[in-house]
Amino acid sequence: MQSSPLDKAILGGFFIIVGLVMTILHRQVQEFHEDVFPWFLRRFLPHGVLLTRIIILFGVLSVLGGIALLLVFIVQQENDPLL
C-alpha cells in the first residue's frame, strides 16, 4: 500500500503539534500520567525527574520526526509538482 505525499505532510504536522504539546506542557502530561495509572502500576514506571526528561525527549523526537516528514513532502513536491 502506497501513501500519498499529502498523508506524510498531515502526519508530520500531527507529530509536530503533539511534540510541542508534550514539550511545553510536560508538567501537565506528568500529572495526567500520575492520575491515570493506579498506584501499584506506578511503582514500576518512571517518575519524578526521569519521567520529565523522558516526556521532553519524546516530545523533541516527535517534533524532529514531524519535520523530517514535512521535508520528505517538500522534496517530493519539487520532484513531481503534479502531486
Secondary structure, 3 states (H helix, E strand, C coil): CCCCHHHHHHHHHHHHHHHHHHHHCHHHHHHHHHHHCCHHHHCCCCCCHHHHHHHHHHHHHHHHHHHHHHHHHHHHHHHCCCC
